[in-house]
Amino acid sequence: MERSEIIEKINLFLIEEIEIEEELLNEEALLKEDLGIDSLDFVDVVVIVEREFGFKIKPEEMTNVKTLGAFYDYIEKKVNS
């Protein structure tokens, strides 16, 4: 899957499901501080990622994922491995 497809899918559910303003979505945006994704929102994100991309997110793999760009990278790596 192309990175652009991954970004498009992730951004779409962040806008529609988590209600994040589209102009805030950039690769440098911090998930918690800039986008306001809290632990409850992250549960929703995990469920949507698992459904859309077909793999389970392991919490220990997410410890260093702080920015939206790092989240795209993580999903791209998992989808294409």
Secondary structure in CASP SS format (residue, H / E / C, confidence):
PFRMAT SS
TARGET T0000
AUTHOR 0000-0000-0000
METHOD secondary structure of the structure
MODEL  1
M C 1.00
E C 1.00
R H 1.00
S H 1.00
E H 1.00
I H 1.00
I H 1.00
E H 1.00
K H 1.00
I H 1.00
N H 1.00
L H 1.00
F H 1.00
L H 1.00
I H 1.00
E H 1.00
E C 1.00
I C 1.00
E C 1.00
I C 1.00
E C 1.00
E H 1.00
E H 1.00
L H 1.00
L C 1.00
N C 1.00
E C 1.00
E C 1.00
A C 1.00
L E 1.00
L C 1.00
K C 1.00
E C 1.00
D C 1.00
L C 1.00
G C 1.00
I C 1.00
D C 1.00
S H 1.00
L H 1.00
D H 1.00
F H 1.00
V H 1.00
D H 1.00
V H 1.00
V H 1.00
V H 1.00
I H 1.00
V H 1.00
E H 1.00
R H 1.00
E H 1.00
F H 1.00
G C 1.00
F C 1.00
K C 1.00
I C 1.00
K C 1.00
P H 1.00
E H 1.00
E H 1.00
M H 1.00
T C 1.00
N C 1.00
V C 1.00
K C 1.00
T E 1.00
L H 1.00
G H 1.00
A H 1.00
F H 1.00
Y H 1.00
D H 1.00
Y H 1.00
I H 1.00
E H 1.00
K H 1.00
K H 1.00
V H 1.00
N C 1.00
S C 1.00
END
